[in-house]
């Protein structure tokens, strides 16, 4: 009978430990993903900003030497990432491929203009910088027009600010939820040992002596959960980096390693603090209160 009871208790204990490890792993995994989002938020926003194109249309009277000189000066500017010269013939081919028919068959000639597509560095994709760059280009006598999507730029900059704010807020809330969830799981595990704690206390064991094995056990469970979370993070990061190569998510390995170390440390710190307070609570209970 006692053997059957001991086996039942052992199974309950293993199940409790398993739930603690699973809770820690899932919470730290989600927290790690949020950390990766925060680390790469600027990189992602910069990527989308750099897709904005400033198109400089050239007059038909523009000389080749003038066009080359303008393209070269733009390429050397500190605010420009890339430039690409698009001839009117290339533009016509692009429109033909996009629309599926040759518009020149109806018009009879090519009304398009030679142009230079300019991609700016992310920090310069603002309305003020775009207006300044546009004004400088229009000062050239052979430049006919400069176009860019100003509404898109304003919308993008506003959304980046809003998203950054809410990501920080959500990060704080999620961190609090993570602590509460892990704390709850550990308290349940310690609760199953409350009679053992009280028995040790009644025979004269000090609080520190009683608390120590529970803390070390929880810390080991926290380390296992953190390792599982890190494995999951590494897999997700690998596939994201492979899928979105242009974002170069592993471009700064130091920050990635620091994030992994932080998640591992959180697994230890949260479990240590939670176990400390959970055991303290049961150490302070009277014997008759253990049954409630």
Residue pairs with C-beta under 8 A, 6 or more apart in sequence:
12 192
13 192
16 188
16 189
16 192
17 189
17 221
19 185
19 188
19 189
20 182
20 185
20 186
20 188
20 189
20 218
20 221
20 225
21 221
21 224
21 225
21 228
22 225
23 181
23 182
23 184
23 185
23 225
24 182
24 185
24 221
24 222
24 224
24 225
24 226
24 229
24 267
24 270
24 271
25 224
25 225
25 226
25 228
25 229
25 232
26 229
27 177
27 178
27 181
27 182
27 229
28 178
28 225
28 226
28 229
28 230
28 263
28 266
28 267
29 228
29 229
29 232
29 233
30 174
30 178
31 174
31 175
31 178
31 229
31 263
31 266
32 229
32 230
32 232
32 233
32 259
32 260
32 263
33 233
33 236
34 167
34 170
34 171
34 174
35 171
35 259
35 262
35 263
36 233
36 236
36 237
36 249
36 259
37 167
38 167
38 168
38 171
39 252
39 255
39 256
39 259
40 247
40 249
41 163
41 164
41 167
43 247
43 248
43 249
43 251
44 247
45 122
45 156
45 160
45 163
46 122
47 122
47 246
47 247
48 156
49 120
49 122
49 125
49 156
50 81
50 119
50 120
50 121
50 122
50 125
51 119
52 119
52 120
52 125
52 148
52 149
52 152
52 153
52 156
53 117
53 118
53 119
53 148
54 117
54 118
54 119
54 120
54 130
54 133
54 134
54 146
54 147
54 148
55 115
55 116
55 117
55 118
55 146
55 147
55 148
56 70
56 115
56 116
56 118
56 137
56 143
56 145
56 146
57 113
57 114
57 115
57 143
57 144
57 145
57 146
57 147
58 67
58 113
58 114
58 115
58 116
58 142
58 143
58 144
59 113
59 142
59 143
59 144
60 113
60 114
61 142
62 114
62 142
62 143
63 142
66 140
66 142
67 85
67 114
67 116
67 142
70 116
70 137
70 140
70 142
70 143
71 83
71 85
71 116
74 80
74 83
74 116
74 118
75 82
75 83
78 121
79 120
79 121
79 123
79 124
79 129
79 133
80 118
80 119
80 120
80 121
81 119
81 120
81 121
82 118
82 119
83 116
83 117
83 118
83 119
84 116
84 117
85 114
85 115
85 116
86 94
86 114
86 115
86 116
86 117
87 114
88 110
88 112
88 113
88 114
89 110
91 112
91 113
91 115
92 102
92 103
92 104
92 110
92 112
95 103
95 112
96 102
96 103
104 110
113 144
118 133
120 129
120 130
120 133
124 133
125 153
125 156
125 157
126 153
126 157
127 150
127 153
127 154
130 148
130 150
130 153
133 146
134 146
134 148
137 143
137 146
138 145
138 146
178 266
178 270
179 270
179 274
182 222
182 270
182 271
182 274
183 270
183 273
183 274
183 277
183 278
186 218
186 271
186 274
186 275
186 278
187 274
187 278
187 281
189 218
190 197
190 214
190 275
190 278
190 279
190 282
191 278
191 282
193 214
194 282
194 285
194 290
195 290
197 210
197 214
197 279
197 282
197 283
198 282
198 285
198 287
198 290
200 209
200 210
201 207
201 210
201 283
202 287
207 280
207 283
210 279
210 283
211 275
211 276
211 279
211 280
211 283
214 275
214 278
214 279
215 272
215 275
215 276
215 279
217 275
218 271
218 272
218 274
218 275
219 268
219 271
219 272
219 275
221 271
222 267
222 268
222 270
222 271
222 272
223 264
223 267
223 268
225 267
225 271
226 263
226 264
226 266
226 267
226 268
227 264
229 263
229 267
230 260
230 263
230 264
233 260
233 263
234 260
237 249
237 250
237 256
240 247
240 249
241 247
241 248
241 249
241 250
250 256
282 290
